Amino acid sequence: MLPLEVFAADAASGAVTSSPADFPALQQGFCAHAERFIERHRDRPFFCELALSAPHLPEYPFGEFAGTTDAAPYGHVVREIDSIHGRIIGKVRQLGLERDTVVVFTSDNGPWYEGSSTPLRDRKGGTAYDGGFRVPFIAWAPGRIAPGTRTNAIFSGIDFLPTFCAMAGIAPPPGVELDGLDVSAVLTGGAPSPHDEILLFDNEDVVGLRTQRWKYVTHAYYRSFRVNMERGGYRELYDVSRDLTESYSVAERHPDVAAEMQARIQRARERFAPFKRGVPPFIQELRRKGLHKFQD
């Protein structure tokens, strides 16, 4: 393996430092950096995002976590991540900030090569099935979010910015259009989702749409080829309130819902079309070779 460096950039001074990557201790280093940041900003409002590189492959569990589960290195690293989350909450408590802080644990996608998305369908690298999009979400805010609160309301990572702004009592950034919505009432009071729909993308393309009850999927992957199911004459509509695994399309039983979802997706594609950078060269080459049947 080529030697890799870990870089740290100071936004205030512009200084950039680097050090050799110590892979078994990498996550511990990230956590320690976050703890120091919280300590330095304990007397002022702050935002800290701790985006660990684990559990991406290859796995390097830190010494005390190696060999502690039956799930091999992947399980050991997950246990280490759990410990790191506990360390962050412990630091907030140690500094007496728990009544002024919201801590969120979540992920940007479902499992990659290891891990399980059961009972959900597919995983990271798919199109619009829940195994790639539906992720853990745990929020901790003593005095704001009651312990044991649960919700099935739909929301997304794009909602974090407007939600945190609302909970901090500040206005969202001026002069920009945010796709996300404030879901603080969902977290603190069990309110229904403010979203009528959530769009699901495969890179720049809208390939699915989720409402509170329904999921509509337009594409699927087959042996690395992205297949346009609609172009092949097949509509995928799932009643996710009854079919968590997205195993059985009910488009034939609910043609009106399928048509409405198709119309929503078309409107979304038209809305986001100006932001697309174009078809990647390798897709253009596939099309040139005639390997694009049922594909976009």
N, C-alpha and C positions, 0 to 999 in steps of 0.2 A: 504494500500500500504506500502511495506517495505521502510524504510528510505534509501535514496540514497545519494551518495556523488559525488561532482564534483571535479575532480582532475586536477591540473595544473602542468606540468613538464617543467622545464627550461633546454633546451638543452645545454646551455653553462656551467651551474654549476652542472647539474644533480639533482638539488633540486626538490622535489615533495611535493606539498601542497594539502590539500583537505578542503572542506567545505560542509555543508549540502546543498542539492539541493533545491533551491527556485523556484519551477516550473513556477509560473506566471512571474517571473523576469529572467528566464533562458536565453532567447534569448537576452534580454537587456544586461545581463552579458557577453555573448559571443561577442556582438558588442562592448562593452566597452573595452574588452580585445584586440580586433582587433585594435581599435582606439589607445590604448596605445602603441601597437606594432608599428603601423605606425609612431607615434610621436617619438618613440625611435630610429627609423631607417630612419628618414627623410633625413639624410645627407649621406646616402649610399644606394646602390641598395638593394631592398628587395622583397620578395615574401610572400604574406599573403593570405592564404585560409581560408575563413570564412564559415565553413560548419555547418549551423544551424541544430538543431535537429527537429525544426518545418518545415512543418506542419504535421509531423508524429503524430499519435494518442498516448495518449489522448491530446486534445488541451487545452492550458492554455494561452489565450490571456492576455497580460499585461494590467493593469488597464485602461489606457486611450483608449485602442482599443476595450475593451469588449463592445458588443452591438452596434457596429458602422456599421454593414452591415446586409443585409437580408439573408446572407448565414450561419448564426449561428456561433458557435465558429470557425469552419474552415475558414470562410470568415474573421472573426476578426483577426485571426492569419496571414492570407495572407496579410491583410492590414498592420499588424505590420512588416512583412518581407519587404514589400515595403518601409516602413519608415526606416528600418535598412539599406537598400540599399542606400537610400537617405542620411543617416548619414555618410556612408563610403565615398560617393562622396563628401559630404560637408567637411569632414575632409581632403581629398586630396586637395580640392580647398583652404581651410583655410591655409594649409601649403605651398601653391604655387607649388604643385607637378603635377598639371593636365597635363602639357605638357611633363612630363616624366613618366607617369603612364598609364597603360592599366587596366581598370576595366571590368570584365566580370560577368554577371549574367546568371546562367544556373542551371540545375538540373541534377541529375544522372539517373533519370528514370521518367516515367509518374506517374499519380496519383495512390495512394494506395487505401484505402477504401473510402475516400471522394474525392471531386474534380471531374472534368469532363475531359475526353479526347476527347469529341465530336469535330469534326466528325471522329476522328481516331478510329480504331478498337482495342478493348481490353485495358488493363491497366497494371500497374506493377504486376508481378507475372504470366504473360502470357509467350508466347514463343517469337516469332519474329515479332509480329504485331506492327505497329507504335504507338499505344496507350501506349505501355510500353517503347518504345525507342526514339521516337521523342519528343524532349523537347524544352522549350524556350531557346533562346540564344540571349543575348543583350551585345554588346561590346561598351565601351565608351573610347575614346582616342582622345581628342581634338588635332587637327593638324595632326593626322594620319588617323583617320577614319571619313569620312565626315558625318555630320548629315543626317539622313534619308536613308543612304545606306542600301540596302536590297539585299539578295542573296538566291537562292534556291540550291546552291552548297552543296553537301553532305560532311559532315565531322563529327568528333566524339571527345569525351573527350580525347581520346588517342592522339589527335593532339595538346593539349595545351602545353606540354613540348617542343617539337621541334619548335612550333610557337613562344612561349615566348622567347626561346633562340635566334631565328632569329631576333625578334623585339628588343631584348636587345643587339644584335651584338656579341653574344658569341656562342661558339661551343657547340653542345649537349654533354652530358657526354661521355667520351671515353670508348671504350671497351665493349659497350652494344649495343644490337640490339633493336631499337625502332620500335614498330608497327605503331606509329603515324607519320604524315607528317606535314611539315610546310605549314600552310594555311594562312600565313600573307598576301599573295597577294590576296586571296579571300576577306579578311577583308578590306584591304586598297585600292584595285583597282578593285574589282568586277571580279577577274579572275575565271575561272572554277576550279572546285575541282581538286586537284592533285590525288585524289583517283579514281582508276578504279572500286573499290569495297570496301564495308565495311561489315565485318563479324558480325553476331549477335549470341550471345551465350546464352544458358540457363545453368548457372553455368559453367561447363567445356565443355559442348557439343555445337558444331556448329549446330544451328537449323535454320539459315536463312542467306540470303545474299542480300545485297542491292547494286544496281548500280544507276547511276543518273536517269534512267528511270524505271528499273525493280526491283521487290522484289520476292524472292523465299523463301518459307516457307516449312520446312520439318515436323514440329511437331505442335500439338495444345493440349491444356489442355481441358479435359472433366471431370468435377466433381473430380478434383484433380489428375486425371490420365493423364500422358503425352502420347498422342497417336501419333504413327509414321504414318503420313498420306501416305507417299510413300509406306510403307509396306502394307498398306490397299488398294493400287492401285490408290491413288488419288494424283495428283501433283498440288501444289498451286503456280501459277505464276501470279503476279499482275503487271499491267501497272500502276504504281503509278503516272505517269504524267496525267492520265485520271481518275483513280479510287483511289481517296485519301482515301476512307474508306476501301479499300482492301476487297471488298464484292464479287467480281466476278473473279474467276480464268480464265485466258486466255491461259492456257497451251495447250489446244487442238488447239487453233488458231495459236499458235506460238511454235510448237514442237521443232524447232531448238534452240530457246532461252531457253526453259525449259531444254533441254539436256545440253546446255552450262553451265547454272547455276548449274545443278546437278554435272557436272564435276568440276566446281570451288569449290563447297562445299566439294566434295570428296578430292580434293587436300588440302583444308584447314584442314580437319579432319586428314589427314595423317601428315600434318605439325605440328599440335598441339598435336597429340597423345602422344608424349614422355612426355608432361607436365601434363598429367592427373594423378590424384592420385588414380583412380580406382572407381568402382561402390559402392555407399554408401550401408551400411548394410541393410537398410530398403528396397532398391530396390532389393537386393539379396533375401530377404525374400519373396517379392512379386513374384519374378520369381520362387522361390522354391514352392510356393503355386499355381503356374499356373495362376497368375493374370497379366501376362505381355503380353497378346495378343496385337499385333500392337504396342508394346512398345520396347524401346531399353533396 
